Amino acid sequence: MLYQNKGKKSLTSSSLIAGSMVIVGFILAVSIIIAITFILIYTGQNTIKFESGNKTFIGHRGSVISLATSGTELIASGSSLGEIFIWDITKGLTQKIQSTGSIKSLNFLDLNNLISISSDGTLTFWDIQNVQSYRINKYNNYGSFNSLVLNDQKQILIRTSSNNILIFDPSGNLINTFKMNSNILSISLLKNGNLVTTSGFSLNIWDLNNFVLLKTFNTYVPTNNLLVTKEILGLNESIVYSSGLIVYVLDAQTGDLIRTITVVDTITSLTQLSNGLIAVSTRNSVFYYNLATGQLINYVLNLNGQILTILANGDNILLGTNFGAVLSIINEKIFINPSITSIQTSTTTLNKSTTQLGTNTTITFTTTTIPTPNGLNILSIHNGSITSLSIESNKIASGSVDGSVSLIDRQNSNILFNISMQSSVVYVKFLNDSILLSITNNGFINFISVNTGKILNTKVIFNRINSSVITPNGDIVLGTIYGDILVFGDNFEVKKNEIVHSGSVNLLVILDANSYASVSYDSVKIWNINTHELEGQLDVSVVGLIKFNNGNLLTITNEGILSIWSTANVRKARFLNYYTISFSVVLSEKSSSVNSLNLLSNGNLLIGTKDSLIEYNLITRQEINNQKIDVSSVVVDPLGEIIIGTSKGELYFQVSMTSSSIPIFQTTIDTTFNTTQNSTTSFLSNSTTISTSTTTKLETTSTPTNLVSLTPLPSFRKYLVYKRPNPYIL
């Protein structure tokens, strides 16, 4: 027995030793793989990644916070960990230098000599060929060295955290020091050699010879990202700075504000390309603008990592990111049309410029004059506000608060019939080319013959109806003043009868083939179109909403505040940080209010207010067109023509929009079709017939799914719904 026990013990020990050796071997193998990977990355092997013609240079351990170029082929990058890498644009990493502190700024003196400044107050001169420093100036009493510029004499101007400007000669000798009275945020140089500084809410220009303050301009906003731009066609030398989401462009001589450009997110950096465009970076996107016009020319969205710095490299740009990479963005297709010198939204003549998007989609930007609506068909057909419009082929149906329903022939402007309903009309809709549906606010659902104008059938719901919509599967959805949603199927069977809002259901809208939304004074609820079950909720007060292909929702309030929401997980709807804050359409009158929202096929928004019809570009956040029409109801037909109902009972039609086309968003229920468009038609056509000079194919396009970064908010709350007895139907 003792022998057997000893044998078992010996066997167990051997197994343990063997198992330990396997584990140790596995750990060693993994360690070797990690070490080899680290060596390959850190020594610059395989450091260029090619993607869509662009390049990503990988190798820094710290965030890339500074960049410099010599010509267009040699790049220097500095990191937060004191690394300086020298890159050849085609070969990748050529030299690696380790300095001290964070490399706040870099500049080439010539092809072989580079200077760097660090957060520890060090100015270093580097011999690139021999990969060594030949002069190091360390200053302990000026704080961090934050940025540098070189003037025409190769003098080195350094901004410090102690609010000093230090001036060195090309050899590194300190020749002058100037102490500022306020915190210096950024510095740049004018063409005449004068220094521009920003501090707080002011911008100052200094004579460097005597360091005399020449001019001070009040900015009224905190300034950063200062840039002096060279003269381009249509614009003199300018001082450009940013604050938050806005780029400000000043005349360098007078300080007059030339224009502002609003970008879609907080601006991180600015640079000017050799072709005159400025590139504006946000956290993970870059936008290109023509400074002379303020026009958005191109953009690249959703780059990897957070952009910390940007630098022009000829017509291309370099980006430093927080994950230690340098991105080189190639702009082979981008150019400026020299004929464009200015843009005034309400008076510009037709100009075009074509560009290439980052997604390899060619687009055309067009701006047009907005004429008065001469020659439009304007019919006075109701005695009160038009509440609903529907289109079927060449016919328009309209319903009004005066209790009437009209049918109009679009080809000859004849009123085919005008019949009285039982009460104010909430909703009209063509069911097909022969049946028109009409719903009144006292619960009468009428089926009207399109051919004769006679009521074929009537159903009565004993409830007060405030809104209605028909789903793609044919269900009739009604919203009541008491917060109910009623749903009726093909044979008028009751599919849903619930109190879902605490107040009146003011709007029902189809979002896509799978969902619709109900809107009350304090919330938006999203419903499954087949089961009519609640899928999500937004606790906001809105008057209109649209769903984009990527699932995001756009809402607008009565005051014109636009917001974008993520519904990737509809039970956890989150407010998008796409615009950082919600933004406002500037309404022309203080008394004006929004009452309709539509999406045009060119990607622009169509916003109806009590005194205007506004075309608005969501990407540039600019008003494209504005026509003074008292809008109460709007519908857009499949060919892009707009039919407008007013609060006076007037109907405007034969309206076309062909202005600034940025095909970013299209509704999910659009289908591919061919249409004929006039390539020079303005916001409201001057004639009652539409020219057929250009044939255009409009297609449903997908939206980038990660167009925005998400900031989580509390999850959707599925509120209790109360079952009502089935309504009594006549």
Summary of the structure (lengths in Angstrom):
residues: 730
radius of gyration: 32.6
end to end distance: 96.6
largest distance: 113.9
contacts: 2440
relative contact order: 0.07
helix: 6%
strand: 48%
